[in-house]
Amino acid sequence: MADCKIVNAKVTSTVGKINEIKGKYKTAGETFNTDFTTAISGMEGETKDALLDLFNKSYKDFVTSEEKGLPGMIKGLADLLEGNRSNFEKVDSQIASSIRGDK
């Protein structure tokens, strides 16, 4: 079994960096959404309708959504890492209190 060690400052910094990356993906996705919509705005007909339908049902949430898409997946990773760090900090404090006999 491997040793387990959490370094609060490094993990906190990493969580911040992951959240920055999430923001960049969300911004890029929103830009992609705007650019795609602008690119086909002059089109007319069923092809345009089909493209918009495909984009709105298959790509838009994936590239922009913090609930369902890639930005959300990245946010979930940051949340998981932060939760792990936070739990280790709490358990460490509880063990130290128990050793000291704190009430």
N, C-alpha and C positions, 0 to 999 in steps of 0.2 A: 504494500500500500504506500502511495506517495504522500509526502508531507503536504499539509495545506497551510498556506500563508497568504494573507491579504495585506497589501500595503495601501492604506487608505488614500494617501495623496496621489499615488499613481493611478489607482482605480478611479478616483474622483476626476482626475484630469482626463483620463481616457473616456469616461462617460461624457464629459463636456465635449471632447473632440468628436465622439460618435454623434452627439446631438447636433453639432455644427454640420457634420456630413449629411445628416438627415435633412437639415434645413436647405443645404445646397441641392440635394436631390429633389426636394419639394419645389424649390424655385425653378430648377431646370425642367421639371415636369410641367409646371404651370406655364413656363415659357414655351415648351413644346406644344402644349395644348393651344395656346394663343397663336403660335406660328402656324400650326396645322390648320386651325380654323381660318386664319387669314389667307393661307395659301389656297384654300378651296372656296373661299367666299364668292369669287366670281363665277364659279361653276353653276350650271343649272342642270336639272334633270335627275333621273333615278340614280345615276352613278354617284352624284354628290350626296343624295339622301342615303344611299347604301354606305358610302364612306363615313359619313357622320354617324350613322347608326353603329357601324362596326367600331369606330373610334370610341364613341360614348359607352358602348357596352363592354368593350374588350381592353381598351388601353387607357382611357382617361383616369379611372380610379387607380389603376396600377401605377401610373406615373405621378399622380398628384395626391392621393389620399393618405392621410395619417392614420386612418382606421383600417383600410383594406389593401393598400398598395405598398410599394417599395419604401416610401418614407415611413410608413407605419411599421414595417418589418425592422427597419433600422432603429426606429424609436424603441421597439420592443426589445431589441438586443441591449440598448443602453439601459432600459428599465430593469431588465433581468440582471445585468451586471451591477447596477446600483443596489438592487434588492439583495443580491448576494453579499455585497460589501457591507451594507447596513446590518444584515443579519449576523455576519461575523463580528461586527463591532458590538452589537447587543449581547451576543453570547459570551464574548470575551469579557465584557463588563460584568455580566452575571456570574461567571466563574470566578473572577477576581473578588467580587462581593462575597461570594460563598466562602472562599478561602479565608477572607478577612473576618468572616462572621458578621458582616453587616446585616442589618434587619431592614 
